[in-house]
Amino acid sequence: MKQLDVNVNINWPLVHYKSAVRYLQANTEDIAATGGTNWQKYLPPRFQKRVFYPELWTKEELEDWGKGWVETNVFQQK
């Protein structure tokens, strides 16, 4: 159940976010995929902290929800 929480609520949303940012930053103007919006303003936040099974996680794990993924996959540190 913990792995499901991580995959659905951290891994997939942040992989999608990273891909979207990479694609959208490659273009200097608004593109059709965004409907002409300011995508940086309207993309969902990276840390929505959706948790299916909060009772399975420690307080520290919940406070750091997704942080390890960002450090490893965005900042390339860990």
Biopython code that builds the backbone (N, CA, C, O; Angstrom):
import numpy as np
from Bio.PDB.StructureBuilder import StructureBuilder

atoms = [
    (1, "MET", "N", (0.835, -1.192, 0.000)),
    (1, "MET", "CA", (0.000, 0.000, 0.000)),
    (1, "MET", "C", (0.879, 1.255, 0.000)),
    (1, "MET", "O", (0.528, 2.263, -0.613)),
    (2, "LYS", "N", (2.029, 1.187, 0.694)),
    (2, "LYS", "CA", (2.925, 2.339, 0.696)),
    (2, "LYS", "C", (3.476, 2.600, -0.706)),
    (2, "LYS", "O", (3.583, 3.749, -1.133)),
    (3, "GLN", "N", (3.827, 1.521, -1.422)),
    (3, "GLN", "CA", (4.368, 1.691, -2.770)),
    (3, "GLN", "C", (3.316, 2.278, -3.710)),
    (3, "GLN", "O", (3.646, 3.089, -4.576)),
    (4, "LEU", "N", (2.073, 1.883, -3.552)),
    (4, "LEU", "CA", (0.983, 2.464, -4.341)),
    (4, "LEU", "C", (0.886, 3.962, -4.063)),
    (4, "LEU", "O", (0.787, 4.762, -4.994)),
    (5, "ASP", "N", (0.913, 4.342, -2.793)),
    (5, "ASP", "CA", (0.884, 5.756, -2.418)),
    (5, "ASP", "C", (2.014, 6.515, -3.117)),
    (5, "ASP", "O", (1.788, 7.577, -3.698)),
    (6, "VAL", "N", (3.212, 5.974, -3.057)),
    (6, "VAL", "CA", (4.375, 6.641, -3.656)),
    (6, "VAL", "C", (4.232, 6.733, -5.171)),
    (6, "VAL", "O", (4.459, 7.792, -5.757)),
    (7, "ASN", "N", (3.856, 5.632, -5.798)),
    (7, "ASN", "CA", (3.763, 5.642, -7.264)),
    (7, "ASN", "C", (2.670, 6.576, -7.770)),
    (7, "ASN", "O", (2.902, 7.347, -8.701)),
    (8, "VAL", "N", (1.500, 6.518, -7.179)),
    (8, "VAL", "CA", (0.372, 7.313, -7.671)),
    (8, "VAL", "C", (0.466, 8.773, -7.240)),
    (8, "VAL", "O", (0.118, 9.665, -8.014)),
    (9, "ASN", "N", (0.923, 9.026, -6.038)),
    (9, "ASN", "CA", (0.853, 10.378, -5.477)),
    (9, "ASN", "C", (2.162, 11.160, -5.508)),
    (9, "ASN", "O", (2.167, 12.364, -5.251)),
    (10, "ILE", "N", (3.269, 10.491, -5.818)),
    (10, "ILE", "CA", (4.552, 11.197, -5.934)),
    (10, "ILE", "C", (5.152, 10.964, -7.314)),
    (10, "ILE", "O", (5.325, 11.904, -8.090)),
    (11, "ASN", "N", (5.469, 9.706, -7.618)),
    (11, "ASN", "CA", (6.223, 9.414, -8.842)),
    (11, "ASN", "C", (5.515, 9.885, -10.106)),
    (11, "ASN", "O", (6.097, 10.636, -10.889)),
    (12, "TRP", "N", (4.278, 9.461, -10.322)),
    (12, "TRP", "CA", (3.614, 9.834, -11.566)),
    (12, "TRP", "C", (3.403, 11.343, -11.681)),
    (12, "TRP", "O", (3.759, 11.914, -12.712)),
    (13, "PRO", "N", (2.843, 12.015, -10.677)),
    (13, "PRO", "CA", (2.630, 13.456, -10.842)),
    (13, "PRO", "C", (3.928, 14.232, -11.073)),
    (13, "PRO", "O", (3.949, 15.172, -11.868)),
    (14, "LEU", "N", (5.011, 13.850, -10.387)),
    (14, "LEU", "CA", (6.246, 14.605, -10.544)),
    (14, "LEU", "C", (6.961, 14.282, -11.850)),
    (14, "LEU", "O", (7.618, 15.154, -12.417)),
    (15, "VAL", "N", (6.849, 13.052, -12.338)),
    (15, "VAL", "CA", (7.405, 12.729, -13.657)),
    (15, "VAL", "C", (6.653, 13.533, -14.719)),
    (15, "VAL", "O", (7.262, 14.088, -15.634)),
    (16, "HIS", "N", (5.341, 13.590, -14.592)),
    (16, "HIS", "CA", (4.541, 14.372, -15.535)),
    (16, "HIS", "C", (4.919, 15.848, -15.456)),
    (16, "HIS", "O", (5.081, 16.502, -16.487)),
    (17, "TYR", "N", (5.057, 16.366, -14.266)),
    (17, "TYR", "CA", (5.424, 17.771, -14.087)),
    (17, "TYR", "C", (6.778, 18.056, -14.737)),
    (17, "TYR", "O", (6.940, 19.046, -15.452)),
    (18, "LYS", "N", (7.751, 17.170, -14.477)),
    (18, "LYS", "CA", (9.095, 17.363, -15.027)),
    (18, "LYS", "C", (9.060, 17.346, -16.555)),
    (18, "LYS", "O", (9.703, 18.173, -17.202)),
    (19, "SER", "N", (8.316, 16.413, -17.127)),
    (19, "SER", "CA", (8.198, 16.337, -18.585)),
    (19, "SER", "C", (7.520, 17.588, -19.143)),
    (19, "SER", "O", (7.961, 18.146, -20.148)),
    (20, "ALA", "N", (6.463, 18.017, -18.493)),
    (20, "ALA", "CA", (5.744, 19.205, -18.943)),
    (20, "ALA", "C", (6.643, 20.437, -18.898)),
    (20, "ALA", "O", (6.655, 21.234, -19.836)),
    (21, "VAL", "N", (7.380, 20.591, -17.830)),
    (21, "VAL", "CA", (8.272, 21.744, -17.697)),
    (21, "VAL", "C", (9.335, 21.712, -18.794)),
    (21, "VAL", "O", (9.608, 22.731, -19.429)),
    (22, "ARG", "N", (9.928, 20.549, -19.012)),
    (22, "ARG", "CA", (10.963, 20.423, -20.047)),
    (22, "ARG", "C", (10.392, 20.799, -21.420)),
    (22, "ARG", "O", (11.029, 21.531, -22.178)),
    (23, "TYR", "N", (9.221, 20.311, -21.732)),
    (23, "TYR", "CA", (8.577, 20.599, -23.010)),
    (23, "TYR", "C", (8.210, 22.081, -23.124)),
    (23, "TYR", "O", (8.475, 22.717, -24.144)),
    (24, "LEU", "N", (7.612, 22.609, -22.092)),
    (24, "LEU", "CA", (7.113, 23.983, -22.151)),
    (24, "LEU", "C", (8.244, 25.005, -22.102)),
    (24, "LEU", "O", (8.135, 26.070, -22.709)),
    (25, "GLN", "N", (9.323, 24.700, -21.391)),
    (25, "GLN", "CA", (10.435, 25.644, -21.331)),
    (25, "GLN", "C", (11.214, 25.696, -22.638)),
    (25, "GLN", "O", (11.934, 26.662, -22.891)),
    (26, "ALA", "N", (11.077, 24.674, -23.466)),
    (26, "ALA", "CA", (11.773, 24.650, -24.744)),
    (26, "ALA", "C", (11.183, 25.670, -25.713)),
    (26, "ALA", "O", (11.807, 25.996, -26.722)),
    (27, "ASN", "N", (10.006, 26.167, -25.421)),
    (27, "ASN", "CA", (9.326, 27.131, -26.278)),
    (27, "ASN", "C", (9.316, 28.491, -25.605)),
    (27, "ASN", "O", (9.012, 28.611, -24.418)),
    (28, "THR", "N", (9.650, 29.505, -26.373)),
    (28, "THR", "CA", (9.708, 30.852, -25.793)),
    (28, "THR", "C", (8.368, 31.572, -25.833)),
    (28, "THR", "O", (8.220, 32.647, -25.251)),
    (29, "GLU", "N", (7.399, 30.988, -26.514)),
    (29, "GLU", "CA", (6.077, 31.627, -26.592)),
    (29, "GLU", "C", (5.013, 30.637, -26.119)),
    (29, "GLU", "O", (5.284, 29.446, -25.971)),
    (30, "ASP", "N", (3.814, 31.138, -25.885)),
    (30, "ASP", "CA", (2.718, 30.255, -25.505)),
    (30, "ASP", "C", (2.469, 29.260, -26.628)),
    (30, "ASP", "O", (2.533, 29.622, -27.803)),
    (31, "ILE", "N", (2.189, 28.020, -26.281)),
    (31, "ILE", "CA", (1.983, 26.996, -27.293)),
    (31, "ILE", "C", (0.595, 26.395, -27.134)),
    (31, "ILE", "O", (-0.054, 26.565, -26.102)),
    (32, "ALA", "N", (0.153, 25.697, -28.159)),
    (32, "ALA", "CA", (-1.213, 25.172, -28.180)),
    (32, "ALA", "C", (-1.499, 24.238, -27.009)),
    (32, "ALA", "O", (-2.634, 24.187, -26.536)),
    (33, "ALA", "N", (-0.511, 23.507, -26.535)),
    (33, "ALA", "CA", (-0.730, 22.552, -25.457)),
    (33, "ALA", "C", (-1.214, 23.221, -24.176)),
    (33, "ALA", "O", (-1.839, 22.571, -23.338)),
    (34, "THR", "N", (-0.941, 24.478, -24.021)),
    (34, "THR", "CA", (-1.338, 25.182, -22.802)),
    (34, "THR", "C", (-2.619, 25.974, -22.980)),
    (34, "THR", "O", (-3.109, 26.578, -22.026)),
    (35, "GLY", "N", (-3.166, 25.982, -24.178)),
    (35, "GLY", "CA", (-4.354, 26.786, -24.438)),
    (35, "GLY", "C", (-4.058, 28.269, -24.362)),
    (35, "GLY", "O", (-4.960, 29.086, -24.181)),
    (36, "GLY", "N", (-2.780, 28.612, -24.502)),
    (36, "GLY", "CA", (-2.380, 30.014, -24.457)),
    (36, "GLY", "C", (-2.242, 30.570, -23.052)),
    (36, "GLY", "O", (-2.084, 31.778, -22.875)),
    (37, "THR", "N", (-2.300, 29.695, -22.044)),
    (37, "THR", "CA", (-2.180, 30.176, -20.663)),
    (37, "THR", "C", (-0.726, 30.352, -20.265)),
    (37, "THR", "O", (0.184, 29.872, -20.942)),
    (38, "ASN", "N", (-0.527, 31.032, -19.180)),
    (38, "ASN", "CA", (0.791, 31.101, -18.552)),
    (38, "ASN", "C", (0.954, 29.807, -17.765)),
    (38, "ASN", "O", (0.513, 29.720, -16.619)),
    (39, "TRP", "N", (1.580, 28.806, -18.365)),
    (39, "TRP", "CA", (1.650, 27.463, -17.782)),
    (39, "TRP", "C", (2.329, 27.440, -16.429)),
    (39, "TRP", "O", (1.961, 26.631, -15.577)),
    (40, "GLN", "N", (3.308, 28.303, -16.203)),
    (40, "GLN", "CA", (3.999, 28.306, -14.914)),
    (40, "GLN", "C", (3.051, 28.697, -13.786)),
    (40, "GLN", "O", (3.197, 28.248, -12.649)),
    (41, "LYS", "N", (2.085, 29.536, -14.116)),
    (41, "LYS", "CA", (1.123, 29.981, -13.119)),
    (41, "LYS", "C", (0.038, 28.934, -12.874)),
    (41, "LYS", "O", (-0.487, 28.827, -11.766)),
    (42, "TYR", "N", (-0.297, 28.162, -13.912)),
    (42, "TYR", "CA", (-1.449, 27.281, -13.807)),
    (42, "TYR", "C", (-1.144, 25.801, -13.607)),
    (42, "TYR", "O", (-2.049, 25.029, -13.290)),
    (43, "LEU", "N", (0.115, 25.385, -13.786)),
    (43, "LEU", "CA", (0.410, 23.976, -13.515)),
    (43, "LEU", "C", (0.176, 23.693, -12.037)),
    (43, "LEU", "O", (0.441, 24.548, -11.191)),
    (44, "PRO", "N", (-0.316, 22.502, -11.723)),
    (44, "PRO", "CA", (-0.525, 22.175, -10.308)),
    (44, "PRO", "C", (0.782, 22.216, -9.532)),
    (44, "PRO", "O", (1.850, 22.003, -10.104)),
    (45, "PRO", "N", (0.707, 22.481, -8.268)),
    (45, "PRO", "CA", (1.930, 22.516, -7.465)),
    (45, "PRO", "C", (2.603, 21.149, -7.443)),
    (45, "PRO", "O", (1.944, 20.114, -7.543)),
    (46, "ARG", "N", (3.899, 21.166, -7.313)),
    (46, "ARG", "CA", (4.676, 19.920, -7.282)),
    (46, "ARG", "C", (4.357, 19.085, -6.064)),
    (46, "ARG", "O", (4.466, 17.859, -6.105)),
    (47, "PHE", "N", (3.969, 19.725, -4.992)),
    (47, "PHE", "CA", (3.717, 18.985, -3.750)),
    (47, "PHE", "C", (2.262, 19.151, -3.336)),
    (47, "PHE", "O", (1.929, 20.058, -2.573)),
    (48, "GLN", "N", (1.415, 18.293, -3.829)),
    (48, "GLN", "CA", (0.009, 18.356, -3.475)),
    (48, "GLN", "C", (-0.282, 17.536, -2.227)),
    (48, "GLN", "O", (-1.356, 17.661, -1.638)),
    (49, "LYS", "N", (0.640, 16.721, -1.832)),
    (49, "LYS", "CA", (0.536, 15.888, -0.629)),
    (49, "LYS", "C", (-0.746, 15.076, -0.569)),
    (49, "LYS", "O", (-1.411, 15.014, 0.465)),
    (50, "ARG", "N", (-1.081, 14.458, -1.689)),
    (50, "ARG", "CA", (-2.172, 13.491, -1.677)),
    (50, "ARG", "C", (-1.614, 12.204, -1.089)),
    (50, "ARG", "O", (-0.571, 11.717, -1.526)),
    (51, "VAL", "N", (-2.295, 11.665, -0.118)),
    (51, "VAL", "CA", (-1.841, 10.431, 0.548)),
    (51, "VAL", "C", (-3.060, 9.545, 0.745)),
    (51, "VAL", "O", (-4.029, 9.934, 1.398)),
    (52, "PHE", "N", (-2.999, 8.343, 0.170)),
    (52, "PHE", "CA", (-4.125, 7.418, 0.316)),
    (52, "PHE", "C", (-4.179, 6.777, 1.693)),
    (52, "PHE", "O", (-5.261, 6.546, 2.233)),
    (53, "TYR", "N", (-3.007, 6.489, 2.265)),
    (53, "TYR", "CA", (-2.930, 5.741, 3.527)),
    (53, "TYR", "C", (-2.065, 6.484, 4.543)),
    (53, "TYR", "O", (-0.986, 6.003, 4.887)),
    (54, "PRO", "N", (-2.502, 7.627, 5.026)),
    (54, "PRO", "CA", (-1.669, 8.423, 5.934)),
    (54, "PRO", "C", (-1.286, 7.684, 7.206)),
    (54, "PRO", "O", (-0.250, 7.970, 7.806)),
    (55, "GLU", "N", (-2.116, 6.738, 7.618)),
    (55, "GLU", "CA", (-1.810, 6.008, 8.852)),
    (55, "GLU", "C", (-0.598, 5.097, 8.706)),
    (55, "GLU", "O", (-0.078, 4.619, 9.714)),
    (56, "LEU", "N", (-0.131, 4.840, 7.486)),
    (56, "LEU", "CA", (1.029, 3.972, 7.266)),
    (56, "LEU", "C", (2.356, 4.719, 7.317)),
    (56, "LEU", "O", (3.421, 4.104, 7.362)),
    (57, "TRP", "N", (2.288, 6.029, 7.310)),
    (57, "TRP", "CA", (3.495, 6.845, 7.213)),
    (57, "TRP", "C", (3.813, 7.529, 8.540)),
    (57, "TRP", "O", (2.912, 7.878, 9.303)),
    (58, "THR", "N", (5.109, 7.714, 8.803)),
    (58, "THR", "CA", (5.517, 8.464, 9.998)),
    (58, "THR", "C", (5.292, 9.955, 9.738)),
    (58, "THR", "O", (5.107, 10.376, 8.596)),
    (59, "LYS", "N", (5.310, 10.725, 10.790)),
    (59, "LYS", "CA", (5.161, 12.175, 10.674)),
    (59, "LYS", "C", (6.276, 12.749, 9.787)),
    (59, "LYS", "O", (6.025, 13.620, 8.954)),
    (60, "GLU", "N", (7.499, 12.257, 9.971)),
    (60, "GLU", "CA", (8.637, 12.736, 9.190)),
    (60, "GLU", "C", (8.477, 12.397, 7.701)),
    (60, "GLU", "O", (8.783, 13.219, 6.837)),
    (61, "GLU", "N", (8.001, 11.191, 7.411)),
    (61, "GLU", "CA", (7.791, 10.813, 6.018)),
    (61, "GLU", "C", (6.748, 11.710, 5.361)),
    (61, "GLU", "O", (6.906, 12.105, 4.206)),
    (62, "LEU", "N", (5.711, 12.023, 6.075)),
    (62, "LEU", "CA", (4.671, 12.902, 5.526)),
    (62, "LEU", "C", (5.183, 14.325, 5.334)),
    (62, "LEU", "O", (4.825, 14.986, 4.359)),
    (63, "GLU", "N", (6.013, 14.797, 6.249)),
    (63, "GLU", "CA", (6.573, 16.144, 6.126)),
    (63, "GLU", "C", (7.515, 16.250, 4.930)),
    (63, "GLU", "O", (7.609, 17.304, 4.300)),
    (64, "ASP", "N", (8.215, 15.151, 4.617)),
    (64, "ASP", "CA", (9.161, 15.140, 3.501)),
    (64, "ASP", "C", (8.560, 14.537, 2.234)),
    (64, "ASP", "O", (9.299, 14.138, 1.334)),
    (65, "TRP", "N", (7.251, 14.464, 2.152)),
    (65, "TRP", "CA", (6.527, 13.824, 1.053)),
    (65, "TRP", "C", (7.011, 14.347, -0.300)),
    (65, "TRP", "O", (6.800, 15.515, -0.627)),
    (66, "GLY", "N", (7.657, 13.484, -1.083)),
    (66, "GLY", "CA", (8.129, 13.845, -2.416)),
    (66, "GLY", "C", (9.478, 14.518, -2.466)),
    (66, "GLY", "O", (10.039, 14.677, -3.550)),
    (67, "LYS", "N", (10.016, 14.916, -1.341)),
    (67, "LYS", "CA", (11.279, 15.652, -1.314)),
    (67, "LYS", "C", (12.427, 14.838, -1.917)),
    (67, "LYS", "O", (13.227, 15.373, -2.685)),
    (68, "GLY", "N", (12.512, 13.564, -1.579)),
    (68, "GLY", "CA", (13.584, 12.717, -2.105)),
    (68, "GLY", "C", (13.534, 12.609, -3.619)),
    (68, "GLY", "O", (14.574, 12.605, -4.277)),
    (69, "TRP", "N", (12.333, 12.521, -4.174)),
    (69, "TRP", "CA", (12.184, 12.438, -5.628)),
    (69, "TRP", "C", (12.729, 13.699, -6.279)),
    (69, "TRP", "O", (13.459, 13.622, -7.267)),
    (70, "VAL", "N", (12.388, 14.834, -5.745)),
    (70, "VAL", "CA", (12.842, 16.100, -6.323)),
    (70, "VAL", "C", (14.354, 16.218, -6.214)),
    (70, "VAL", "O", (15.012, 16.621, -7.173)),
    (71, "GLU", "N", (14.910, 15.876, -5.066)),
    (71, "GLU", "CA", (16.363, 15.967, -4.897)),
    (71, "GLU", "C", (17.095, 15.063, -5.877)),
    (71, "GLU", "O", (18.130, 15.448, -6.421)),
    (72, "THR", "N", (16.570, 13.871, -6.106)),
    (72, "THR", "CA", (17.207, 12.915, -7.001)),
    (72, "THR", "C", (16.977, 13.241, -8.465)),
    (72, "THR", "O", (17.908, 13.167, -9.267)),
    (73, "ASN", "N", (15.771, 13.594, -8.823)),
    (73, "ASN", "CA", (15.409, 13.730, -10.229)),
    (73, "ASN", "C", (15.417, 15.142, -10.775)),
    (73, "ASN", "O", (15.453, 15.336, -11.990)),
    (74, "VAL", "N", (15.384, 16.112, -9.912)),
    (74, "VAL", "CA", (15.393, 17.501, -10.388)),
    (74, "VAL", "C", (16.722, 18.167, -10.061)),
    (74, "VAL", "O", (17.344, 18.778, -10.931)),
    (75, "PHE", "N", (17.151, 18.054, -8.831)),
    (75, "PHE", "CA", (18.390, 18.704, -8.420)),
    (75, "PHE", "C", (19.606, 17.805, -8.550)),
    (75, "PHE", "O", (20.735, 18.260, -8.367)),
    (76, "GLN", "N", (19.387, 16.514, -8.870)),
    (76, "GLN", "CA", (20.454, 15.537, -9.061)),
    (76, "GLN", "C", (21.398, 15.445, -7.866)),
    (76, "GLN", "O", (22.619, 15.392, -8.018)),
    (77, "GLN", "N", (20.808, 15.429, -6.689)),
    (77, "GLN", "CA", (21.587, 15.283, -5.477)),
    (77, "GLN", "C", (20.883, 14.328, -4.549)),
    (77, "GLN", "O", (19.662, 14.187, -4.623)),
    (78, "LYS", "N", (21.596, 13.689, -3.703)),
    (78, "LYS", "CA", (21.040, 12.830, -2.668)),
    (78, "LYS", "C", (22.127, 11.983, -2.078)),
    (78, "LYS", "O", (21.867, 11.181, -1.181)),
]
sb = StructureBuilder()
sb.init_structure("model")
sb.init_model(0)
sb.init_chain("A")
sb.init_seg("    ")
for serial, (resi, resn, name, xyz) in enumerate(atoms, 1):
    if name == "N":
        sb.init_residue(resn, " ", resi, " ")
    sb.init_atom(name, np.array(xyz, "f"), 0.0, 1.0, " ", f" {name:<3s}", serial, name[0])
structure = sb.get_structure()
